[in-house]
Structures are given as C-alpha cells and as structure tokens.
Amino acid sequence: MESIIPIKGKVKFPITLDSGVWIFDDRKVDLTTYFDDTDEKVDALEEYTKAVSRHWSREIQEGATYPPTLKTEKKFEKEKILNGSFAIPFAPFLKNAEPMKDATSIIIETKTGTHSLDLDQANQLLIGFSKDGKPLRDDGPIHVYYMDGSNRSQPITDVRAFCVK
C-alpha cells in the first residue's frame, strides 16, 4: 500500500503527504481524547511557549540533569506513541499547497468514490494516520475526520488523493 497522498488540482504547489513521518510531528493530536475535550483548542505557539517555560523553570530549579520524574515522563511519552491513535490537522498542508484564487472546493478521492467539501470545510479536517500505535494499512493510509467529531465513528477511509477544484 502506498502511504503517499497528493494534494493536486488548482494549487500553486502540488504537494505530497507522507503519513509515515507524522508520528514525529508536534502538531499531531491524540484521537482518543481529541473529540472528548470540551476545552477551547489552544494556539500551537502558545502551547509551545508554555512547554518551553516549564522546561526552563525545571532546569533553573533542578539543574540540567534529568531527575527520575523526567525519565518516567519520557518513558510515558514513548509508550503513548507506541500505543496511541493519532491525527494531524489538514489546514497547514492545504495552506502550503496554496489553492488558486478561483478554487472553491476540494474533492477527497477514495478507493470507492469521492467526497466534496468547500475550502472552508477542508480547513476543519483532521487526517488520522495511526490507530492503536499502528499505521492504517487495511483501509488507509489515512482516515479523514471532521474536527467537530460528527464522523468520529465513520471517518472517510481509503483516501487516495485530495483534488482542489
């Protein structure tokens, strides 16, 4: 199975998405908790700034050596990656492809058919790439979810391409 998904059509830069490398991307979200969170979604820059601040405070208080709790935290994060179900927002990829000014919609091409969305809706998509720590091989390589969770139990599967129209 091919894990490369193109974004093509009315875009300035046709790009390809490789779901195999997203496990290392800081933008990934945990699908087991994402739709259950009632909190307002946090800005990525704000989240990064808070994480760096916590790390800096820890180094000032405890020194640059890693205390046992930090080792445990790293082990927990590794376990989470090995057993988690993850997705990544689609909007940054669509933005990088730079849809033409006359583009109005996006077609999600699947093995069995197509799904059409306007560009505003496309910016509200999550691309699932991992379930229980494993790549989506059987009906993947990716699944498409709406950020509002309306298709949480029935995502768009067998995605082959995104075509901007």
N, CA and C of each residue as an Amber inpcrd file, in Angstrom:
protein
   495
   0.8390000  -1.1820000   0.0000000   0.0000000   0.0000000   0.0000000
   0.8780000   1.2380000   0.0000000   0.4520000   2.1970000  -0.7600000
   1.1620000   3.4630000  -0.8820000   0.7400000   4.3900000   0.2530000
   1.7010000   4.9830000   0.9430000   1.3720000   5.9060000   2.0310000
   1.4850000   7.3620000   1.5940000   1.7360000   7.6020000   0.3210000
   1.8650000   8.9590000  -0.2070000   0.5190000   9.4030000  -0.7830000
   0.0450000  10.5620000  -0.3230000  -1.2360000  11.1160000  -0.7580000
  -0.9620000  12.4910000  -1.3760000  -1.3480000  12.7140000  -2.6440000
  -1.1050000  14.0260000  -3.2540000  -2.2180000  15.0420000  -2.9530000
  -1.8300000  16.3070000  -2.9070000  -2.7800000  17.4220000  -2.9700000
  -2.5350000  18.0390000  -4.3330000  -3.5340000  17.9590000  -5.2020000
  -3.3650000  18.3650000  -6.5940000  -4.5330000  19.2290000  -7.0420000
  -4.5350000  19.5980000  -8.3050000  -5.6170000  20.4050000  -8.8580000
  -5.2410000  21.8630000  -8.9340000  -6.1760000  22.7310000  -8.5430000
  -5.9730000  24.1800000  -8.6250000  -5.1480000  24.6760000  -7.4310000
  -3.8900000  24.2590000  -7.4010000  -2.9750000  24.6960000  -6.3530000
  -1.7060000  25.2260000  -7.0030000  -1.0890000  26.1750000  -6.3550000
   0.1530000  26.7370000  -6.8590000   1.2890000  25.7210000  -6.7410000
   1.2710000  24.9410000  -5.6380000   2.3040000  23.9480000  -5.3900000
   1.6760000  22.5850000  -5.1120000   1.5960000  21.7100000  -6.1060000
   1.1190000  20.3560000  -5.8260000   2.0950000  19.6890000  -4.8480000
   1.5850000  19.1660000  -3.7620000   2.4580000  18.5520000  -2.7660000
   1.9990000  17.1310000  -2.4770000   2.8730000  16.3850000  -1.8380000
   2.5260000  15.0330000  -1.4260000   2.6220000  14.9340000   0.0920000
   1.7160000  14.1750000   0.6560000   1.6810000  13.9610000   2.0880000
   2.1770000  12.5530000   2.3730000   3.0740000  12.4100000   3.3350000
   3.5810000  11.0990000   3.7270000   3.1790000  10.8420000   5.1740000
   2.1760000  10.0110000   5.3650000   1.6530000   9.7560000   6.7070000
   2.6440000   9.0140000   7.5910000   3.6650000   8.4380000   7.0150000
   4.6430000   7.6840000   7.7940000   5.5360000   8.5300000   8.6800000
   5.6160000   9.8240000   8.4300000   6.5130000  10.6750000   9.2200000
   5.7790000  11.5410000  10.2390000   4.4600000  11.5230000  10.2440000
   3.7030000  12.4100000  11.1210000   3.7870000  12.0300000  12.5890000
   4.1840000  10.8160000  12.9010000   4.2810000  10.4080000  14.3000000
   5.2880000  11.2870000  15.0450000   6.2360000  11.8780000  14.3020000
   7.2510000  12.7370000  14.9000000   6.8540000  14.2090000  14.8820000
   5.7060000  14.5430000  14.3030000   5.2620000  15.9190000  14.1520000
   4.5890000  16.4110000  15.4380000   4.9790000  17.5790000  15.8990000
   4.4060000  18.1380000  17.1290000   2.9490000  18.5820000  16.9650000
   2.4720000  18.6780000  15.7450000   1.0930000  19.1040000  15.5150000
   0.0900000  17.9730000  15.6840000   0.5630000  16.7460000  15.8630000
  -0.3530000  15.6070000  15.9650000  -1.2290000  15.7410000  17.2100000
  -2.4330000  15.1810000  17.1120000  -3.3730000  15.1800000  18.2280000
  -3.7630000  13.7420000  18.5350000  -4.0850000  13.4880000  19.7770000
  -4.4920000  12.1650000  20.2230000  -5.9860000  11.9910000  19.9430000
  -6.3300000  11.0650000  19.0700000  -7.7340000  10.8600000  18.6990000
  -8.5670000  10.2740000  19.8260000  -7.9310000   9.6070000  20.7820000
  -8.7100000   9.0200000  21.8700000  -9.2820000  10.0830000  22.7980000
  -8.6750000  11.2610000  22.8150000  -9.1680000  12.3250000  23.6910000
  -9.5900000  13.5880000  22.9430000  -9.2240000  13.7320000  21.6890000
  -9.4590000  14.9860000  20.9590000 -10.9350000  15.3730000  20.9240000
 -11.7990000  14.4520000  20.5730000 -13.2170000  14.7740000  20.4290000
 -13.9240000  14.8990000  21.7750000 -13.3040000  14.3740000  22.8330000
 -13.9060000  14.4660000  24.1550000 -13.5580000  15.7550000  24.8650000
 -12.4910000  16.4250000  24.4230000 -12.0730000  17.6740000  25.0560000
 -13.1360000  18.7410000  24.8540000 -13.6030000  19.2900000  25.9470000
 -14.5810000  20.3740000  25.8560000 -13.8950000  21.7260000  25.9370000
 -12.5940000  21.7030000  26.2370000 -11.8510000  22.9550000  26.3140000
 -11.7060000  23.5560000  24.9280000 -11.5070000  24.8430000  24.9090000
 -11.2420000  25.5390000  23.6650000  -9.8830000  25.0950000  23.1420000
  -9.7630000  24.9120000  21.8310000  -8.4940000  24.4930000  21.2430000
  -7.4600000  25.5980000  21.4500000  -6.2420000  25.1940000  21.8150000
  -5.1840000  26.1300000  22.1720000  -4.3070000  26.3950000  20.9600000
  -3.8530000  27.6290000  20.8540000  -2.9470000  28.0360000  19.7980000
  -1.6360000  27.2690000  19.9420000  -1.0830000  26.7550000  18.8460000
   0.1270000  25.9430000  18.8770000   1.3180000  26.7350000  19.4210000
   1.4310000  27.9940000  19.0470000   2.5360000  28.8170000  19.5380000
   2.4250000  29.0160000  21.0460000   1.2210000  29.2500000  21.5190000
   1.0020000  29.4200000  22.9550000   1.3570000  28.1360000  23.7150000
   0.9670000  26.9950000  23.1810000   1.2730000  25.7100000  23.7990000
   2.7840000  25.4740000  23.8300000   3.4670000  25.7820000  22.7490000
   4.9140000  25.6350000  22.6810000   5.6010000  26.5430000  23.7040000
   5.1510000  27.7840000  23.7980000   5.7360000  28.7350000  24.7420000
   5.5790000  28.2390000  26.1760000   4.4260000  27.6950000  26.4960000
   4.2060000  27.1660000  27.8450000   5.1260000  25.9800000  28.1240000
   5.3010000  25.1020000  27.1510000   6.1650000  23.9350000  27.3350000
   7.6240000  24.3560000  27.5490000   8.0850000  25.3210000  26.7590000
   9.4520000  25.8070000  26.9120000   9.6170000  26.4800000  28.2740000
   8.6280000  27.2230000  28.7080000   8.6880000  27.8900000  30.0130000
   8.7790000  26.8730000  31.1410000   7.9660000  25.8080000  31.0650000
   8.0280000  24.7570000  32.0880000   9.4080000  24.1070000  32.1180000
   9.9470000  23.8280000  30.9280000  11.2610000  23.2000000  30.8380000
  12.3350000  24.1270000  31.4160000  12.2730000  25.4000000  31.0790000
  13.2510000  26.3690000  31.5630000  13.1700000  26.4830000  33.0820000
  11.9650000  26.5570000  33.6190000  11.7920000  26.6390000  35.0740000
  12.3510000  25.3990000  35.7630000  12.1110000  24.2450000  35.1700000
  12.6170000  22.9970000  35.7420000  14.1440000  23.0010000  35.7700000
  14.7700000  23.4570000  34.6800000  16.2340000  23.4960000  34.6330000
  16.7950000  24.4650000  35.6680000  16.1330000  25.5910000  35.8560000
  16.6060000  26.5650000  36.8390000  16.4990000  25.9790000  38.2550000
  15.3860000  25.3180000  38.5430000  15.1660000  24.7840000  39.8820000
  15.9670000  23.5170000  40.1620000  16.0660000  22.6300000  39.1670000
  16.6550000  21.3180000  39.4130000  17.9990000  21.1190000  38.7370000
  18.4370000  22.0540000  37.9510000  19.6760000  21.8940000  37.2080000
  19.4090000  21.1940000  35.8870000  20.4600000  21.0480000  35.0900000
  20.3050000  20.4710000  33.7600000  20.2630000  18.9480000  33.7740000
  20.5020000  18.3300000  34.9220000  20.4290000  16.8710000  34.9780000
  18.9740000  16.4360000  34.9440000  18.7600000  15.2420000  34.4880000
  17.3950000  14.7440000  34.3830000  17.0050000  13.9890000  35.6450000
  16.0390000  14.5020000  36.3870000  15.5870000  13.8100000  37.5860000
  14.7970000  12.5530000  37.1980000  14.6010000  11.6450000  38.1320000
  13.8630000  10.4180000  37.8180000  12.4770000  10.6770000  37.2340000
  11.8320000  11.7600000  37.6530000  10.4910000  12.0290000  37.1290000
  10.5300000  12.3420000  35.6390000  11.5740000  13.0110000  35.1790000
  11.6760000  13.3370000  33.7640000  11.9000000  12.0720000  32.9420000
  12.7010000  11.1410000  33.4740000  12.9060000   9.8610000  32.7890000
  11.5960000   9.1050000  32.6710000  10.7940000   9.1430000  33.7240000
   9.4920000   8.4860000  33.7090000   8.5640000   9.1470000  32.6930000
   8.6100000  10.4740000  32.6290000   7.7850000  11.1970000  31.6650000
   8.1620000  10.8070000  30.2380000   9.4600000  10.6970000  29.9630000
   9.9040000  10.3030000  28.6200000   9.4290000   8.9000000  28.2820000
   9.4960000   7.9920000  29.2380000   9.0380000   6.6230000  29.0220000
   7.5320000   6.6100000  28.7400000   6.7720000   7.4260000  29.4980000
   5.3320000   7.5240000  29.2940000   5.0130000   8.0400000  27.8940000
   5.7280000   9.0760000  27.4400000   5.5120000   9.6220000  26.0970000
   5.8220000   8.5860000  25.0230000   6.8810000   7.8090000  25.2230000
   7.2370000   6.7670000  24.2640000   6.1390000   5.7110000  24.1940000
   5.6170000   5.3000000  25.3380000   4.5220000   4.3210000  25.3850000
   3.2800000   4.8790000  24.6890000   3.0090000   6.1520000  24.9100000
   1.8480000   6.8030000  24.2970000   1.9550000   6.7540000  22.7680000
   3.1430000   7.0200000  22.2520000   3.3460000   6.9860000  20.8020000
   3.1970000   5.5680000  20.2610000   3.7050000   4.5910000  21.0020000
   3.6580000   3.1930000  20.5410000   2.2640000   2.5920000  20.5950000
   1.3610000   3.1590000  21.4120000   0.0330000   2.5810000  21.5790000
  -1.1060000   3.5260000  21.2190000  -0.8200000   4.7430000  20.8100000
  -1.8580000   5.7480000  20.6100000  -2.4720000   5.7590000  19.2240000
  -3.5770000   6.4840000  19.1180000  -4.2540000   6.7420000  17.8500000
  -4.1360000   8.2390000  17.5920000  -3.5690000   8.5970000  16.4390000
  -3.2480000   9.9970000  16.1950000  -3.7840000  10.5150000  14.8670000
  -3.9440000  11.8310000  14.8210000  -4.3370000  12.5480000  13.6060000
  -3.5560000  13.8530000  13.5750000  -3.6080000  14.5030000  12.4280000
  -2.9220000  15.7840000  12.2670000  -3.8700000  16.7190000  11.4980000
  -3.8930000  18.0060000  11.8330000  -4.7620000  18.9390000  11.0990000
  -4.3670000  19.0380000   9.6200000  -5.3640000  19.1310000   8.7650000
  -5.1500000  19.2060000   7.3230000  -4.8370000  20.6360000   6.8650000
  -5.3140000  21.6360000   7.5980000  -5.2070000  23.0380000   7.1770000
  -3.7840000  23.4900000   6.8250000  -2.7530000  23.1630000   7.6170000
  -1.4080000  23.6290000   7.2470000  -0.9320000  23.0820000   5.8980000
  -1.3170000  21.8620000   5.5650000  -0.9050000  21.2770000   4.2940000
  -1.6140000  21.9600000   3.1290000  -2.9020000  22.2300000   3.3110000
  -3.6630000  22.9270000   2.2760000  -3.1160000  24.3410000   2.0840000
  -2.7780000  24.9970000   3.1700000  -2.2100000  26.3470000   3.0910000
  -0.8900000  26.3400000   2.3170000  -0.0310000  25.3350000   2.5850000
   1.2550000  25.2400000   1.8920000   1.1000000  24.9500000   0.4070000
   0.0480000  24.2600000   0.0260000  -0.2030000  23.9850000  -1.3880000
  -0.6720000  25.2390000  -2.1170000  -1.1720000  26.2210000  -1.3820000
  -1.6590000  27.5000000  -1.9010000  -2.7010000  27.3350000  -3.0090000
  -3.9690000  27.0730000  -2.6030000  -5.0390000  26.9930000  -3.6000000
  -5.1450000  28.2870000  -4.4060000  -5.4700000  28.1440000  -5.6920000
  -5.6410000  29.3090000  -6.5650000  -6.8230000  30.1470000  -6.0770000
  -6.8460000  31.4140000  -6.4700000  -7.9160000  32.3100000  -6.0220000
  -9.3040000  31.8690000  -6.4780000  -9.3800000  31.1880000  -7.6180000
 -10.6810000  30.7530000  -8.1150000 -11.0820000  29.3660000  -7.5970000
 -10.2690000  28.7490000  -6.7700000 -10.5990000  27.4420000  -6.2010000
 -11.6920000  27.6000000  -5.1470000 -12.6710000  26.7180000  -5.1770000
 -13.7930000  26.8200000  -4.2440000 -14.0380000  25.5600000  -3.4250000
 -13.5510000  24.4370000  -3.9020000 -13.8550000  23.1910000  -3.2010000
 -12.6840000  22.2190000  -3.2620000 -12.8220000  21.1530000  -2.5210000
 -11.8190000  20.0920000  -2.5320000 -12.5510000  18.7590000  -2.6360000
 -12.0170000  17.8950000  -3.4620000 -12.5690000  16.5610000  -3.6480000
 -11.6310000  15.5760000  -2.9490000 -12.1920000  14.7820000  -2.0430000
 -11.4160000  13.7270000  -1.4000000 -11.6540000  12.4670000  -2.2210000
 -10.6170000  12.0240000  -2.9230000 -10.7210000  10.8380000  -3.7610000
 -10.4040000   9.6040000  -2.9210000 -11.3330000   8.6310000  -2.9330000
 -11.1250000   7.4000000  -2.1800000 -11.1380000   6.2160000  -3.1340000
 -10.8740000   5.0580000  -2.5980000 -10.8700000   3.8250000  -3.3810000
 -12.2530000   3.5430000  -3.9730000 -13.3020000   3.9650000  -3.2660000
 -14.6650000   3.6390000  -3.6780000 -15.4570000   4.8080000  -4.2470000
 -14.9280000   6.0220000  -4.2130000 -15.6850000   7.1640000  -4.7120000
 -15.0430000   8.4720000  -4.3210000 -15.8620000   9.5340000  -4.2360000
 -15.3530000  10.8570000  -3.8900000 -16.2500000  11.5240000  -2.8550000
 -15.6840000  12.5020000  -2.1570000 -16.4140000  13.3340000  -1.1970000
 -16.0240000  14.7710000  -1.4990000 -17.0090000  15.6410000  -1.6440000
 -16.7570000  17.0320000  -1.9840000 -17.0290000  17.9430000  -0.7840000
 -16.1120000  18.8800000  -0.5460000 -16.2410000  19.8600000   0.5360000
 -15.8100000  21.2200000   0.0090000 -16.3670000  22.3010000   0.5900000
 -15.8290000  23.6020000   0.2030000 -14.5260000  23.8240000   0.9700000
 -13.7300000  24.8030000   0.5510000 -12.4050000  25.0090000   1.1300000
 -12.4520000  25.3590000   2.6180000 -13.4900000  26.0680000   3.0570000
 -13.6090000  26.3760000   4.4800000 -13.7900000  25.1050000   5.2960000
 -14.5940000  24.1760000   4.7830000 -14.7760000  22.8930000   5.4650000
 -13.4780000  22.0910000   5.4630000 -12.7110000  22.1750000   4.3910000
 -11.4580000  21.4320000   4.2930000 -10.4620000  21.8750000   5.3580000
 -10.5410000  23.1370000   5.7600000  -9.6560000  23.6240000   6.8140000
 -10.0450000  23.0930000   8.1890000 -11.1840000  22.4240000   8.2760000
 -11.6530000  21.8570000   9.5410000 -11.5530000  20.3340000   9.5400000
 -10.5660000  19.8020000   8.8310000 -10.3870000  18.3530000   8.7620000
  -9.1910000  17.9040000   9.5860000  -9.2800000  16.6940000  10.0800000
  -8.1610000  16.0150000  10.7300000  -7.8300000  14.7980000   9.8900000
  -6.5560000  14.5130000   9.7430000  -6.1280000  13.3510000   8.9810000
  -5.6090000  12.3080000   9.9680000  -6.3690000  11.2370000  10.1390000
  -5.9520000  10.1550000  11.0220000  -4.9150000   9.2940000  10.3270000
  -3.8340000   8.9600000  11.0390000  -2.7680000   8.1760000  10.4150000
  -2.3020000   7.0040000  11.2590000  -2.8450000   6.8640000  12.4710000
  -2.4000000   5.8020000  13.3660000  -3.5540000   5.3610000  14.2420000
  -3.6860000   4.0560000  14.4310000  -4.6980000   3.5150000  15.3360000
  -4.0350000   2.4680000  16.2130000  -4.1280000   2.6560000  17.5110000
  -3.5230000   1.7420000  18.4860000  -2.0360000   1.5250000  18.2150000
  -1.3490000   2.5980000  17.8240000   0.0910000   2.5420000  17.6150000
   0.5350000   1.9710000  16.2920000  -0.3960000   1.6620000  15.4140000
  -0.0520000   1.0550000  14.1320000  -0.5630000   1.9090000  12.9710000
   0.1710000   1.9080000  11.8450000  -0.3110000   2.6400000  10.6600000
  -1.6220000   2.0330000  10.1650000  -2.4000000   2.8270000   9.4590000
  -3.6920000   2.3800000   8.9240000  -3.4630000   1.6430000   7.5990000
  -3.1900000   0.3760000   7.6550000  -2.8500000  -0.3980000   6.4630000
  -4.0820000  -0.9210000   5.7080000  -5.0750000  -1.4400000   6.4220000
  -6.2120000  -2.0920000   5.7670000  -7.1080000  -1.1360000   4.9980000
  -7.4940000  -0.0350000   5.5980000  -8.3920000   0.9180000   4.9360000
  -7.7840000   2.3170000   4.9360000  -6.4770000   2.3820000   4.8780000
  -5.7490000   3.6440000   4.9130000  -5.1710000   3.9700000   3.5620000
  -4.1510000   4.7260000   3.5280000  -3.1860000   5.0280000   4.5740000
  -3.6310000   6.1120000   5.5550000  -4.7230000   6.8190000   5.2280000
  -5.2280000   7.8320000   6.1510000  -6.7440000   7.7380000   6.2430000
  -7.2670000   8.2850000   7.3360000  -8.7020000   8.4730000   7.5130000
  -8.9390000   9.9670000   7.6670000 -10.0740000  10.4390000   7.1970000
 -10.3870000  11.8630000   7.3020000 -11.5380000  12.0470000   8.2840000
 -11.3060000  12.9000000   9.2840000 -12.2950000  13.2150000  10.3100000
 -12.6440000  14.6920000  10.2340000 -13.8870000  15.0240000  10.6140000
 -14.2660000  16.4250000  10.7970000 -13.8860000  16.8110000  12.2190000
 -13.3540000  18.0120000  12.4130000 -12.9080000  18.4390000  13.7390000
 -14.0390000  18.4750000  14.7580000 -15.2840000  18.6130000  14.2920000
 -16.4020000  18.6410000  15.2390000 -16.7820000  17.2410000  15.7270000
 -16.1550000  16.2080000  15.1680000 -16.4030000  14.8400000  15.6130000
 -17.6450000  14.1970000  15.0330000 -18.2950000  14.8480000  14.0830000
 -19.5460000  14.3170000  13.5450000 -19.3800000  12.9930000  12.8080000
 -18.1890000  12.7110000  12.2900000 -17.9600000  11.4210000  11.6320000
 -16.9170000  10.5870000  12.3950000 -16.8600000  10.8100000  13.6760000
 -15.8770000  10.1490000  14.5380000 -15.8950000   8.6280000  14.3850000
 -17.0760000   8.0370000  14.3600000 -17.1620000   6.5750000  14.2640000
 -17.1780000   6.0910000  12.8140000 -17.3820000   6.9800000  11.8620000
 -17.4190000   6.6280000  10.4380000 -16.5660000   7.5980000   9.6260000
 -15.2400000   7.5850000   9.7990000 -14.4010000   8.5170000   9.0360000
 -14.3610000   8.1460000   7.5550000 -13.9020000   9.0730000   6.7490000
 -13.6910000   8.7970000   5.3260000 -12.4090000   7.9720000   5.2390000
 -12.5070000   6.7870000   4.6550000 -11.3580000   5.8620000   4.6250000
 -10.8970000   5.6120000   3.1890000  -9.8170000   4.8850000   3.0520000
  -9.2470000   4.5180000   1.7410000  -8.9490000   5.7430000   0.8820000
  -8.4760000   6.8070000   1.5060000  -8.1910000   8.0640000   0.7940000
  -6.9830000   7.8680000  -0.1260000  -7.1260000   8.3320000  -1.3700000
  -6.0570000   8.2160000  -2.3600000  -5.4770000   9.5640000  -2.7740000
  -6.2950000  10.6490000  -2.7050000  -5.8160000  11.9700000  -3.1120000
  -6.7870000  13.0560000  -2.6640000  -6.2660000  14.2840000  -2.6070000
  -7.0790000  15.4880000  -2.3960000  -6.9320000  16.3230000  -3.6600000
  -8.0490000  16.6930000  -4.2830000  -8.0160000  17.4640000  -5.5090000
  -8.7740000  18.7810000  -5.2950000  -8.0570000  19.8860000  -5.4030000
  -8.6440000  21.2060000  -5.2290000  -9.2910000  21.6050000  -6.5550000
 -10.5450000  22.0220000  -6.5170000 -11.3160000  22.4100000  -7.7000000
 -11.6780000  23.8820000  -7.6670000
